[in-house]
Amino acid sequence: MEKIFENNKKWVAEKLAGDSDFFTKLANGQKPRYLYIGCSDSRVPVNEITGTGPGEIFVHRNIANMVVHSDINMLSVLQYAVEVLKVKDVIVCGHYGCGGVAAAASNKQFGLMDNWLRNIKDVIRLHEEELMSMEDEEQRQRRLVELNIIEQVHNLSKTSIIQNAMLSDNAPRLWGLVYDIREGLLRDLKVGEKDFQQYDHIYSVTGDMTTTT
């Protein structure tokens, strides 16, 4: 912990050297443009790979960058980012070599985490034909990482938070990005609005909330 405190002091000194009011400005509030939903992997430093500074990107992280509809934590972050902070872009970002994705693709037990990984197994089920057609294991794993990101962006589009936001004049854009740790580069998987619209007849909800008896 001594190293943490030492690094913190150096960081503060560097920021103040560039702008003596840096922390005063930060304390006055935040107005980030982006919401980033990513993996908890320590090799993926969000601000560094995106070139963003404090106050510019709102972040939620979990194992394998999942958007799970029963995850109150994620939904609370999403609602706050979209409805209060008015972010312009919502990003789901995964990475090649994801341990959570690899674990879900195996038949091993991992304890409590198995309940979380089951959501990725659903992605495998949905895309089993494509994945099983790949003979190279590394290629299959990389494709599963991409498919998982795409499905999580779809999950975003199914939430009432995003659907309500899409009815406004300043609806946020949804993005699916994959990070290649070996290269350090981000790649756009180009998950477009047309990809969601084909399921509108199933997932789309409009109008006021109703109650049932």
MARKE-353189 format. One record per residue (C-alpha): z negated, x negated, y. Coordinates in steps of 0.02 Angstrom, whole numbers, padded with zeros to 5 digits, always signed. Layout:
N
ZXY ...
//
This chain:
213
+00000+00000+00000 -00025-00147+00118 +00163-00175+00114 +00193+00007+00159 +00081-00003+00313 +00157-00168+00365 +00334-00100+00350 +00283+00055+00448 +00220-00049+00593 +00380-00151+00595 +00484+00008+00596 +00384+00080+00741 +00405-00080+00840 +00593-00082+00809 +00613+00099+00865 +00509+00075+01021 +00605-00082+01066 +00765+00021+01067 +00691+00175+01151 +00514+00180+01221 +00517+00371+01213 +00583+00382+01034 +00427+00460+00956 +00391+00568+01108 +00563+00648+01089 +00537+00673+00901 +00370+00757+00931 +00453+00889+01040 +00541+00968+00890 +00688+00953+00771 +00864+01021+00773 +00951+00949+00620 +01133+00988+00588 +01121+00969+00399 +01018+01031+00253 +01028+00909+00107 +00979+00967-00068 +00978+00814-00178 +00905+00726-00328 +00734+00643-00320 +00807+00480-00387 +00736+00332-00289 +00905+00246-00286 +00977+00379-00170 +00901+00353+00004 +00962+00505+00101 +00957+00440+00279 +01035+00275+00232 +01183+00339+00133 +01221+00473+00263 +01192+00364+00414 +01073+00493+00490 +00914+00462+00586 +00749+00555+00602 +00777+00735+00656 +00959+00742+00602 +00948+00799+00420 +00829+00922+00336 +00794+00870+00156 +00744+00953-00007 +00742+00851-00168 +00707+00890-00350 +00758+00829-00523 +00949+00837-00536 +00979+00924-00367 +00955+01099-00434 +00970+01266-00343 +00865+01381-00452 +00843+01560-00395 +00662+01568-00451 +00616+01408-00358 +00514+01472-00210 +00500+01297-00139 +00688+01274-00128 +00717+01451-00065 +00586+01427+00071 +00669+01267+00128 +00839+01352+00126 +00781+01502+00225 +00693+01395+00355 +00843+01280+00374 +00970+01420+00388 +00875+01554+00483 +00759+01451+00594 +00838+01280+00614 +01015+01354+00612 +01091+01209+00515 +01281+01198+00516 +01307+01119+00346 +01214+01142+00180 +01245+00999+00060 +01210+00988-00126 +01222+00805-00173 +01208+00734-00349 +01243+00561-00414 +01324+00478-00563 +01201+00409-00688 +01077+00551-00656 +00934+00541-00781 +00900+00728-00772 +01080+00770-00816 +01079+00644-00959 +00916+00715-01025 +00986+00892-01022 +01139+00834-01119 +01029+00766-01258 +00937+00861-01394 +00771+00776-01359 +00611+00858-01299 +00531+00800-01137 +00387+00921-01120 +00365+01032-00967 +00526+00965-00892 +00626+01050-01032 +00606+01215-00939 +00690+01140-00785 +00826+01052-00883 +00872+01215-00968 +00964+01260-00808 +01079+01110-00833 +01105+01159-01014 +01174+01322-00946 +01302+01220-00850 +01350+01135-01013 +01370+01304-01097 +01483+01368-00958 +01595+01214-00967 +01576+01167-01149 +01762+01171-01188 +01807+01049-01049 +01660+00933-01085 +01687+00928-01273 +01870+00885-01248 +01817+00717-01176 +01796+00581-01307 +01722+00451-01190 +01535+00481-01169 +01523+00402-00997 +01668+00506-00935 +01585+00662-01006 +01421+00621-00919 +01506+00590-00753 +01600+00754-00765 +01440+00847-00809 +01360+00775-00651 +01506+00845-00550 +01504+01014-00637 +01317+01029-00609 +01340+00998-00422 +01479+01128-00414 +01373+01257-00505 +01226+01226-00389 +01338+01257-00238 +01389+01419-00323 +01205+01460-00345 +01181+01433-00158 +01319+01557-00121 +01232+01688-00230 +01069+01686-00131 +01038+01827-00009 +00994+01693+00120 +01169+01621+00119 +01255+01789+00097 +01167+01858+00251 +01207+01700+00348 +01391+01719+00303 +01393+01884+00398 +01350+01794+00560 +01467+01709+00682 +01393+01538+00647 +01385+01536+00457 +01342+01366+00381 +01471+01277+00275 +01428+01235+00095 +01468+01064+00023 +01461+00983-00148 +01450+00793-00140 +01430+00662-00274 +01358+00489-00241 +01418+00339-00340 +01273+00217-00350 +01387+00077-00410 +01493+00089-00253 +01375+00167-00127 +01505+00297-00080 +01495+00486-00061 +01638+00594-00125 +01678+00773-00079 +01703+00883-00233 +01792+01010-00121 +01699+01165-00174 +01783+01292-00060 +01744+01469-00007 +01885+01534-00118 +01785+01472-00267 +01645+01593-00224 +01753+01741-00175 +01819+01767-00350 +01643+01823-00400 +01608+01931-00248 +01621+02090-00351 +01473+02029-00455 +01358+01936-00337 +01397+01998-00162 +01266+02110-00080 +01281+02197+00087 +01181+02316+00194 +00994+02344+00210 +00869+02315+00073 +00834+02467-00035 +00688+02513-00147 +00693+02584-00321 +00568+02695-00410 
//
